Amino acid sequence: MRDAAGARVRPLTERDLDEADRIFRVAFGTFLGAPDPEEFSGDADLVRTRWRADPGAALAAELDGRLVGSNFAANWGSVGFFGPLTVTPEYWDQGIAQRLLDATMDLFTTWGTRHAGLFTFPQSPKHVRLYQKYGFWPRFLTAIMSRPVDQAGTADPAARTRPARTQPARVSEAGGPDLPGIMTAVGELTSAVYPGLDISREISAVRAQQLGDTVLIDDGGGLQAVAVCHIGAGTEAGHGICSIKFGLAAERGATALQAGVNAGRDRAWRALADRGFRLDYQGVAMHRGNEAGYSTSDRYVIDDWR
């Protein structure tokens, strides 16, 4: 067993990204028994995209000058979550993950996070026990679901009969002067779901990094829906995938749509199933303080805390 007592946590830097990406793939690939762990997740990129979205929310664990682990936190206003948290396998079970978690909890404190959570493996007692030490409780299954894209038309059958005034618009089509108003409208919508919930960093990251697009639906009386979508290789989605939805996917060459939905939002889960989404795999959402947050039956929210 190697001695990890001297490990320290610091901000993850740009020069760490290649190694952090390799550790992410090897750690998950090894845990899940992939034949070639370094190929885990294919051409999807969770490490670089999340670092570029908010470098101040990315943490590195270093031992003897070598990167041995990392964690990425997300600041959605009053809501925060983290992951992927990964440690190189030779240093598993030696306290490095806890050091990263200590620093992550400090970030949540600094941000004033009211509702914090994570997505993890429901079949792993080790993972569940670790996060319980920090006040997180396994609360709901979270389904990662997908459906094929109709390349001839639209990904959503309901869109064929949608009134013209509710056809989706894209943030990429908006001019710079329109963006503040869009962000305000989105903030009002998300705060109605959970007070202080703010996904503006996600929208800005997708726009700045050209990862996909953000889709908006306005019925003429105000914004009714928003979807932040990663599309294709080099994004969190990977080749041929649009995460999350709408006819945008067919136009960008994706062959499948992918969405995450929490079982606490049972009506949202059923709505996806009714539209042809099928379960690919599932994890468990752990919530700090065992609080429901916005994972309740009356919330039609699709999100992905992986």
N, C-alpha and C positions, 0 to 999 in steps of 0.2 A: 504494500500500500504506500502510495506517495504521500508526502507531508504537505498538506495544503494550508497549514497554519499561517503562513506568511502572505496569503492571498489578500489583495486589496481591490476595492471597487473604485472606479473612476469613470468619467464620461467616455463614451465610445467615440472615437475619432474617425475621420474619413480613411486614414491609413489602416484602420482595423477592419474595414468592411469585407475585404476578400477572405480573411481568416474567420471573421464572425460568420460569414455565409457558409464557409466550409464546416465550421463547428455545428451550426444549425442543422445542416443536412446530415452530417455524420451522427449527431445525437439522436435526431428523430428516426433516421434510417436504422440505426442500431437498435433502438428501443422497439421499433415496429417489425424488426426482422427482415428488412429489405435486403435483397441479394447483393446490391451494391449501394451501401449507405450514402456514399457521396453523390449519388444520382437522385436522392430523395427530392421530391417536389419539382423535378424536371426543370423547365425554363421559367417557372414562376420565381419571383424575387420578393421575399418578405423583408429581407435585411436592409438592402440599400434604399428601397422605397420608404420604409418606415424611418430610417435615419434621416433621409432628406426631408421628410415631412416635418420632423421636429427633433433636431440633433440633441437638444437639451433633455429629451425624454428617453435617451438611449444610454444604457449603462454597460460598462465592461468590467469583467473580473480578470485581474492580471496576477500572475505568479512568476517570480524570478524574471520579469521582463517579457513574459509570454502571455498572450491572450488565451484564457482558458474557458471563458463563458461570457454571455451577454444577456441582457433583457431589454425589452422595449415597452414603454408605458404609453398609453394614449390618454390625452387630456381632452375630453368632450365636455368642457365646462364643469357642471356639477357631477358629471359621471366620469369615472376613470376605470381603465382595465389594463392588463399587461399581458405580454407574450409576443412572440415566443421567447420563453426563458430556456436557455440551453447551456449545458456545461459539457466540455469534451469528455467522452466516456471514461478515460483513464482517471478522471477526478470525480466521478460520481460518488455520492454518499459520503462526502468529506466536508460538508458545510459550505461549499462555495455558493450553492443556490440560495442558502439562507442569507449570506452576505449581500447577494444581489437583491433579495427581497427586502432586507432591512433598508437599503437605499431607495428601493421603489416605494416603500411605505412613507419614507421621508418626502418623496416627490408628491405623493397624494396629499400629505399634510400641507406642504407648501402651496399646492394648487387649491386647497380648500375643497377637495373632493368629498361629495356627500354620499355617493353611491359607487362602490368599487366592486369589481368582479374579475373573473377570468374564465377561460375555457380550458378544460383538461380532460384526461383520459378517465372515463368512469370505471374502467376495469383495473385501475392501478391504485391499490391501497397506499403505496408510497407517496404518490403525488397528492392524493386527497389528504393524507395525514400532514404532509408538509404545509399545505395551504391552510389547514385548520389551525396550525400554530399561530397564524397571523389573523385569525378571526374570520376566515372565509368558510362558508358552509355549502356542501353540495346540495343544490336546490332543485334544478330542473335539467332534464335532458335538453340538449340543443342539437337540432337536426341540420346537417348539411345536405341540401336537396338540390336536384338538378332536373332539367328537362331539355329535350332537343329544341333547336331553333328552327322555325319555319323559314327557310331561306327564300321562299317564293313571296313571302309577305311580311308577317309580323310574328313575334314570339308570344304574343298574348292574344288568344282568341277573342277576348272581350274588346280588344282595340278595334276590331272590324266594325263594331256597332257603336263605338264611342262617338259622342257628338263632336263636331269639328272644334268647338270652343274648348274642349278638354283634351285635344291632342297634345302630346308632350312637347316641351321645348327643352333646349339644351343650354347649359351654362356656356359652353364653348362658342355659341352663336351670339352671346351677349357682348355688347361693347363695354369697355372699361368703365364709363360713367354709370352703367346700369348695375354693376356688381354690388355696390353698397346696398342698394335697394333689394337686390336678390338675397344677399346675406341677412338683411333684416327680416325679410319675409320668412326665410328658412328658420331663423332663430325663433320667430314667433310660433311657427308650426311645431318645432321640436320642443320648445318650452311648454307647449300645451300637452305634450306627451309626458314630459317629466320636467319639473321646474329647473331651469338653468341648463338643460341639455343643449349642447352646442357642437355641431359637426362642421363648423366653418374651417377648421384645420384640414379636415379630410377633403372638403371641396377645393380648398386652395392647393393642396398637395396634388390632387388629380389634375387640376388645371396647369400648375407650374411644371409638373413632370410629364405631362401629356400621357397619363396612364389610362385614360378612357374619357369619361364625361360624367356630368351630373345632370340627371333628368328631372324636370319639374313639370307638374300638372296643375294648372290653374283653371278653375271652372268659370271664370269671369267674375266671381265674387271673392276671389282670393286664392292663395296657394293651398292646394289640398294634399299634395304628395311630393316627395323628393326621394331620389335614389342616386347614391354615389356609386359609380360603376367603374371597376377595373376591367380592362379588356386586353387579353392576349399575352404573348411572351414578354418577360421583363417586368410584369406587374404582379400583384398578388394573385391574379387569376390564373395565369399561365396560358400556353398556346391553345387556341380554339375555345376559350372559355370567356364568357362575360359574367362577371359577378357585380350586379345582381340581375337586372331585368330590362324589359321594354324592347320595342322594335329596333332600337339603337343597335342591338347585338347583330342582327342580320346584316345591317349596313356596314358593319365593321368586320365582317368575315367570321364571326364566332359561330360555332356549331352547337354550343350548349350554353344554357344559362345556369348559374349556381347561386344559391341563396341560403343563408343561415336563419333559422327561426327557433326561438326558445319555446319549450313546451308549456311554459306558463302563459304564453300568448296563444292559447289553443285555437282561437278562431282564425288567427293569422296562419297557423300551421294548416288548418283545414282549407283555408282559401288557396294556399299554394298547392295542396294535394288536388283540389278541385280543378286546378289549371294544369294538371299533368305533371307537377313536380313529384319526383320519387326520391326516397331516402337513399343517399350514398353511404353515409356513415354518421355516427353521432358521438358527441362528447357530453360533458356535464358542465353546466355553468355553476360556478361557486360564487356566492355573494357575501361580501363582508357584513357581519352582523345578522346574517340570515334574512336580510331585507329583500322584499320582492322588487323594489325599484319600479321600473316600467314593464316588468314581465308579468302582466296581468291580462285577463281574458279580454278586457275592453280595449287593449292597445294593439293596433294593427301595425306592428313594427317588425321589420326584417333587418337583422344585423349580424355581424360576424366578429366574435371576439377572439378568434384563433390568433 
